[in-house]
Amino acid sequence: MVLPTAISFVSGVILRLALFRTSLPEWLATKTEVVTPLTSWGRAMEGLALHKEGISPYTGDVFHESPLMLKVLGFISKFSSNTINLIFVLLDIIQGMILLRISNQFGRYVLQRQASRVKDFHPDAKKFLLRREDVWDLQFYVTVAFSFNPYSVATCLAKSTAVFNNIVILLALYYMLKGNPIISAVFVALAAYISMYPIILCVPVAVYSMLMSRKGKISFTDSAAVMGYLQIVCITFIAVALMLLFSMLFVGSWEFIPSTYGFILGVPDLTPNLGLFWYFFTEMFEHFRTFFICVFQINAVIYTIPLAIRLREHPTFLFYTLLYTIGIFKSYPGYGDVGLVIALLPLWKHVFKYMRNTFVTVCMFLVTTVFAPIQYYLWIYAGSANANFYFAISLAFSTAQILMATDLLFAFLKREFYLLNGDKHKLSDGTDAQIILDS
């Protein structure tokens, strides 16, 4: 599969280079589905222009990147426009290379994890076990999912700064799979420093660390295991604190906090996007705003607790599921978040056969992706529609993400049930468990 993988990877690069020579990047850079107030390249350039003139980019309502990102973007902006385009293609190449390493490491991980648990499996579960040939082609499928993923391509062409956050998250996943939870925690901290929400990813990294230290078994009564868990969480928060301190020294004050994390939490910019915040808070009475902002923001983190309890022995799947919750419930989501989870989706191809709503979910993604710019044009430019039309599309798009996440979770847990109980397991009342699961 090496040659097909290389061909698909190179084809994805050529596709991006060819599309950069069209007018599509300029069009995508204006689409609220692709770029947000947090990831817009145009806003970043305005902030850099203010910084070059000696004016703090955080005094206005334009620039919302972190100070260290200001430094990185300032370095990139020194090049010509064509070179900048090449840099964003290079960033996608880096993402692709990390994905290749992740898929390779993931294949080893699932086989080793399966071997360590095989004594706990049901005697009839042999047909559900993964074999080496089931994972050796993961690199090809992951490469295809990333190279020709329209959401990832659009993010690259629009020069969305979300690519930096995606690279850091992928590095966190890679080092977690490689068995380096401390380095993974540092990258989680860097992702949280950039966009705040990925701080919850320290939970699966800590669970993975505890799982490996306990040789595949998690016991919250084991003080050493709990201390290992807390160590990873503490390292993450300490790393974030150090980055904030360096940022303060770079800027000279803490004024960047309200313009970055305060902007994410407070949601002052209600520019239409694919999220759930903008429409709701446009219609919200001001005296209810604080309460409902708290409710909405809690949604992005509260599911970490039940998911961590249920998936405590499956930290990689927990990591992936939390990426879904971040992309769905963050205040300013975009195609970059969707492109990341779709690129990683082939890692779980061994549970696809247990999914029940694949056709419906794919159709919802296709329809909402096509109709989102159409409804926006009819509302903003043609004046023949209103905000309800566009919000209906964004709501359907979020529903599609939720449907895919829950369907994949169901499929994963169904396979786990079969491994532990067999597919002919009888319940206490004599009912066939397979009939219950399939209903």
PyMOL commands that set and color helices and strands:
alter all, ss='L'
color gray80, all
select helices_A, chain A and resi 2-19+24-28+41-52+67-76+81-120+123-128+132-135+138-147+150-157+162-177+181-195+197-213+223-251+256-266+277-282+286-302+304-310+315-329+335-354+358-382+387-421+433-438
alter helices_A, ss='H'
color red, helices_A
deselect
rebuild
show_as cartoon
